[in-house]
Structures are given as C-alpha cells and as structure tokens.
Amino acid sequence: MEIGPIWRALLRNKTAYILIALQIAVTMAIMVNAVAIIQERARLMERPSGIDEDNIFYLTSIGFTPDFDFRDSVKADLEMIRNLPGVVDAISTNTVPLEGGGWSSGLQTEPGEDIEATGVAMYFTDEHGLDTFGVNLVAGRNFLPSDIEWVDQNSDRWPPTGIVTQETANTLFPDSPEDVVGKTVYVNDDQPVRIVGVIERMQAAWKSWSGVERSMLVPMYRDAGGTRYVVRTEPGYRDELMPQVEELLAASNNERIVRGLMSMTETRQRSYLSDSAMIKLLVFIVSLLTAITGLGIVGLASFSVARRTRQIGTRRALGASRPAILGYFMLENFMVSSVGILAGAVLAVGMNIWMVQAFDLTPIAWYIIPLGMLALWIVGQAAVYGPARRASLVPPAVATRAA
C-alpha cells in the first residue's frame, strides 16, 4: 500500500489529525520525563545506607529531673542492653542514617579560617560502634576504649581520633584516598583529628543532602541529658527485642522518658515516603495520559470509519480485501502517530534539558526515548485496531445502498 495517497488524504482533513498528533507529542514528552524521574527516585531509594538495617532499631532516653545522672544512666543502660539474649551490640549515639536530624561539621586538610571546609556528618560512638551499625572496616583500626571521651554539651572540643567513610576520604584526599589512615584533618578551623580507620559506607542522616555519603565516627559521649540508643540484634530477634528493651529502660529509671522506638526499616520507609508517593503519582499520571491518548485515537478512528463508510464499501466493491482495508487504517494511524511521537521526542529532550538545569536532575538515559516511542506506537496500533477491524467488515453492498 502506498504511503503517498494516505498522506495526501490526511492533508485534506488535517485538523483532527494535527490535534491527535499534538496529544501524542505531549504524552510522549511527559511520559519520557516522568519515567526518568521515576528511575532517579527509585535509584535514590535503593541506595544502601551502609549499616545492617534489617536488624537495627533505636530509641531515645531523656532525663527530666535535676538529679538525673546521665553518665551513670548511659553506662547502666548499655550494660543491660548488651547482655540481653539476641543482642549483638548497642551504643549511645546522636543519630542514625536517614533519620532526618543530626550533626555535621566542616573538615579541612589544613588548619586556618580561610581554608575551604568539607561538610561531613558526625556520629558520636564508642568502640562498639562498628559492630552495632554493622559497617565494613576497610582500612585502619576500630576505636580503643582509651579513645572514648566524655564531652560537655556546651563544649566545642572534639576527640583527637576519628573513623571516616571512603567517600569522605575520596573528597578530602582525592590524590591518595587509599592512604588516609594516619593523616590529620581539622574541625572548627584548627582542632586536629587523626584518621585511624576507614569504613566502606555509612550514610548521613539527611537523604537529600549532596554529601549524604560523607560521614565520620568520633569516639565520644556527649553529656547532654539525653541520648539515642542504637541496638543491633541477631537476625530474627529485632521485633521481639524492640518492646522488651523499651520496657526495661522505662522500668530501670523513673527519672527519664523513653520514647521514639523505631526500626531502621521504618526509618527508611519514612525517609523516602515523599519519593515513593511521587513515583506512584507519576505512574498514575503516565497511565492516565496514555489511556486518554488511546481513547482519542479510538474516537478519531471511529469517526473516520463512520464518515468514510461509503468510500470503504466502494473499495470493497472494486475488489479491496478485508486485510487491505484493515491495513489502510492501521498505516494511517501509524503515520499520524509517528509525526506526534517524533515531535514528542524532540519536546522530551528539550523539557529534560530545562529540568536538569532548573532542578539539578540527572539527564535522561538514552534508551528511555526509544522505549517511549515504541510504547506509544504499540498503544496507537492497539487503539486503532478495533475501528480498523470494523471498517474491514463493511460489506461491498454498502456502496450501493448509500448511492
């Protein structure tokens, strides 16, 4: 079947076909960019935090009486928790990955107020921190009991040792990230901290932060009247131990409040709740637009068949077969869809360039556009098949009756 006659026929009645092509183009542009955003959000949600999330939970203890002995409370609590059956280890710390609130400081490779600092998330911990979080030590050593210090809540002093993530090492020492153990960095412009170890990964508390992979563990307890206990359990014990630990802490000391019991699994879900909602919304929008476009194609094809019933009957009377009539309308729709899809591909690229510049998104992957084009071609052909099949069933006698 020749394309030329079909194209000339389209040009004689172009308004409706231009509208459907524009609809396809808009659907193509939105679909492609929505899929790109969905991919980016899904990729962010799948990033590993670096810790043993499946077996970790945490809760907060806050003293509320003037006589509350915070240091003795922490010591007693940790001893009690660590001795529970099913507990791997436990620590007192300030926050956990993806929790949403924490502490960050600027690290410098040289002292001085004029030196550019790199933002790093700070985790307060002790020699049990690596086992409690379940992180992977790739270089250097763990903290020693002699490294741990108590620091007053109003003090800006930092312990002289620290353990950093690989990303922190790569950022601070890009020329020799593998040799950072033993090197010194500076906090608050001039306080030296010697790196004694490197862990593979431990994300910061803020999942949207550009430096989410930059963290440092420091060997200290901060005497602030309250703390967060992080507990790692053996596989299968977490849900059993969560209420048990909460009840034990509440019963052991009536001068404090115990609250905020949560697993790391729940923390991840809450942290990425907005991203999950966005993915669902974009999937709904893309599905709705695709369905509307398909219905538009069905409506236009049905109208075209009804308007050209006599013409179809005449062609049948002159010997045109049913497959030929079916193929005519399928090809006609393919040509209209192709114009819209190609225009949509150009529009999608332009929209993505603008979104990358305006919202700092990742550029669209090259294969999404061809897949989007293929999907809309399939939708267009599926949508037109019903009206095209009805056209192929028009009997030759219709031409005579219509005359």
N, C-alpha and C positions, 0 to 999 in steps of 0.2 A: 504494500500500500504506500502510495507516495505521500510525503510529508507536505509538499507544496500546496496541493489543493486544501488540505486540512488547515494549514496556516492562513491561507487566503480567506477561508471561511471564518476563521476566528477573528480576523481583522475586520470583517464586515459587521460583526456583532461583538465588538471588543470590550464594551463597558463592564459587563458582568464578569468576563474572564480576567480583566485587569483587577477587579476587586478581589476575586478569589486568589489571584496570584499575589496581591499585596498581603492578603490574610496569611497565605503560606509563608511569605517572606518574614512577616513579623513573628509568626510562630517559630520559624527556623531560628531567627536571631535570639529570641527569648529562650528557646529550648537549649541551644548550644551553650549560652552563657549560664543558664540555670544548672545544667549538668556540670559545667566547670566549677561553679560554686559548691555544688554538692560534693564533687570529688575533693575539693580543697578542705571543706569542713570534715568530711569523713576521714581524710588523711590526718587532720589535726586530732580528731577524736581517737584515732588508733595509735597515736604516739605513745610509746612506753614511758612511764614515769621513772623507771629505773629501780623501783622498790618492789617488794613482794606484796602487791596489792591484795591478792586473794586471801591472805592470811593475816592482815593487819587491821587493827581497829585502834581508836584513840578516844580519850575523854579528858575533861578539864576539871581540875581541882582548884578552888579559890577559897582562901581563908577569909573570914569576915569578922573575927574578934581581935581585939588589941593584943591578946596573949597568944595568938596563933603562932606556933613555932614552925615556920616554913621549912627550914633546913632539916629539922628532925622529921617533919612530916614526909618530905621527899625521900629521905633515907629509909624510913619505915615502910612507906608505900611500895617503893621499888623492891625492897627485900621480900615483902609479902607477895607481890605480883610475880616476881621471878621464880618463886618457889611453888607456884601453882602447877599441878599436873597439866600438861598440854601447852604450857607457855614456853616458847623458845627463848625470848628475851624481852626486856622492856626498858624504856628510857624516859627521862623527863626532858622535854624539849619545848620549843616555842611554837612550832607549826609543823605541817606536813605538806608534801607536794599536792598541788591543785586545790588546796583548801580555800584560797582566796585572800588570806591575810597573813602577813609575815614580816620579816625584817630583811632589809637589803642595805648594803654599804658599797662604797666605791673602793676598788682595789687599784693600786698603782705599782708599777715595777721600779719606780724610783721615788724617794721622798720629795716633798715640796708642794706648795699650794698651787703652783702653776702647771703641774703635771696632770694630763688628762687621765681621769679615773674610769674604770670599767665597772658597771653595776653588777653586783653578784648577790644572790640570795644567801642569807646566813641561817644556818641551822645550829642551835645550841645542843650539844650532846655530850656523852662521855665515852668510855672505852667499849661500851655495849652498843653504840650507835650503829656500827656497820652490820652487826648481827641482827639488830632489831629491825632495821629497814630492809635488810636482805640485799644490800648493794654489793657490787663486784669490785673488789680492790684489785687494780691492775698494776700498781707500782707503789713502792714505798711500804709504809707500815701503818698499823692501826694506832690509835691513841693509847698511851700508857696511863695507868692510874695516877702517876705523878704529874701527868699533863693537865689534869682536870682542876679547874679553879672555880671558886665562888666569886661572883661579881655583883656588887650592889646595883640595884635597879637604876640609880641615878648616875652611875659611873659610865664613862665613855672608854674605859680601858678594855683592851682585847688580849686574850691569851697569846703567847708568842708562837704557837704552832697551829696548823690547820691542814685539812684534807680537802682537795678541790676535785671537781669533775673534769673529765677530759676536755669538755668544751671550754671550761674556764681556762685550762692550761693552754689550749689552742689559741684563745683570744689574747691572753696576757703575754704568751711567749710563742708567737707564730713561727719564729725561726727554729725553735728547738723545743716543741711541746713534749717530746718524749724524755727530756732531761730536766723536768721542773722540780723533781724531788730534791730538796736541799736548798732551793732558791728562796729568796725572800721577796715578799710583796708588802705593801704598806696600806694600812687602814687609817682613815681620818688624816690623810696627808703624810703622817710621819711615824705611825706606830708599826713597827716591823712584825711580820708574821712569817715564820718559816714553814714552807710546804713540806710535810712529812709523808704524804701519801696522795695517791690519785685514784678516784673511783671512776668506773666506766660511765655511769649516768645517774643523775638524781635531779629531777625537775624542780623548778621553783614553785612557790605557792600560787603564782599568777599565770594561768594557762595562756593568756593573750599577750603576755609580755614578750618582747623581742628577744630578751635574754633568758628565756624560760629554761634553757639547758645549762645556764651558768649558776653554779651553787658552790658553797664552801661550808664544811662542817668545822665548828670551832669547839674546843674542849672546855665547856663551862656550863655552870648552872647560874641562872640569873635570879637573884633574890628579889622577886617581885611580888611575893604574896600569893601567887598563883602559877600554875604550870599545866602543861598538856602532857599526859602520859600516853605514850605510843606503845602498843603491845603487839608482838608478833607471836602467832600460835603455830602449832603443828597443823598440817593440813587436816581439815575436818573438825577442828576444835573451836574455830573462831566464834560461830554463832552461839555455841554453848557457853563460852567463857565471857562473852560481852556482858550479859546481865549479871553474871557471877562477880566479875571484877567491880562493876558499878556498885553492887550491893555491899561488897566487902569494904570498899573505900568509904562509902557513906556510913557504914556501921562502925568503922575503926576510929573515926574522929568526928565529933559533932560540932567542931569549930570551923567547919568549911562546907562549901557547897560543891557537890559533884554533879556535873551536867555535860551536855554535848556529846553523849555517846554516839559514835558513828564508825562504820567500817570504811575502809578505803574504796571499796566497790561503790558504796553510796556516795562517797565524796566525788568520785569520777563522774558518776551519773549526774549529780547536781552541778558540777563544774561545767559540763558540756550540755546542760539542759537546753540552753538557748540555741546551740548549734544543732542539736537533734530536732528541735522544733522548726528551725529554719529549713532543714533538709526535708521534713515532712511537708512543710508549706510549699516549697519549690516543686516537690514531686507532684503535689496536688495541682499546682498552677500549670505545670507542663502537661499533665494528663488532661486537665480541663481544656487547655488551648488546643491540644491535639484532637480531642473529641469534637470541639466546636469546629475546627478546620475540616475534620472528616464529614461532619454534618453539612457544612457549607458546600463541600464537593458533591455530596449526595443530592442536596437540594438543587444545585446548578445543573447537574447531570440529568436529574429527573425532569426539570423544566425544559432542558434542551431536547430530551426524548419526546416529551409531550408536544412541544412546539413543532417538531420535525417528524411527526408520525406519518404524514402523507409522503414525505420525502423518503422515509425508510421503507414504506410499503412499495413505493415506485422502484427503488433499488432492488427490493426483493423480487418484484415482478420482472425486472430486467435480468435476473439471474444471480444477484448477490446472495451468497450463502450466509447462514446464521453466524458462523465464525468470523466472516468478513465484517458483518455489522458490529459484532462484539469487539473485534479488533479496532475498528474505526474509533469507537468511543473511548476505548482504553488508551489508544495512541493520542487521541485528542487531549485527554486528561493528563497524560504523561508530558505532553508538550507544555501545557499550561502550568503544571506542577514544576517542571524544570525551570521555567522562567522565574517563578516565585522562589524556588529553592536556591537558585544561583544568586538572585538578588539578596535573599536572606543570608547566604554565606558571606557576602560582602558586608552586609549590615552587621552580622555577628562579629566579624573581625574588628570592624570599627567600634562597635559597642565594647568589646573586650579591651581594646587599646585604651579607651576612655576610662573604663572601670579599673584597669591596672594603675593608671596614673592618679585617679581620684581616690581610690580606696586601698591602694597598695596590695592588690590581689596578685595571685600567680597567673602569668599568661596562660591562655588556653592551650591545652595539649593538641598537637597537630591532628590526631586521629579522631577527635570529637566531631569536627565538622563533616568529614566523610561519613561517619556513622549517623549523624543527624540527617544528612541528605538522604542516605539510604532509608532511614526510618520513615521520613516523610514521603518518599517515593512509594514505599510499601503501603503506607496509610492511604495515599491518594489512589493507588490502584485497587486497594481493598474497598474503598468508599465508592468508587465508580462502577465496581463490578455489578452490583445489583441493578442499577438503572441501565447499564450497558446490556446486561442479560435480558432485561425486559424489552429493550429495543430489538435485540436479535430475534425475539419471539413474535414480533409484529408480522402478521401474515401478508402475503402479496395482495390479497383481495382488498386490504385497507385502501390501497391506492384507488381502486375502482369505486368503492363506497364513498370515499371522500370527494371524488370527482362528481 
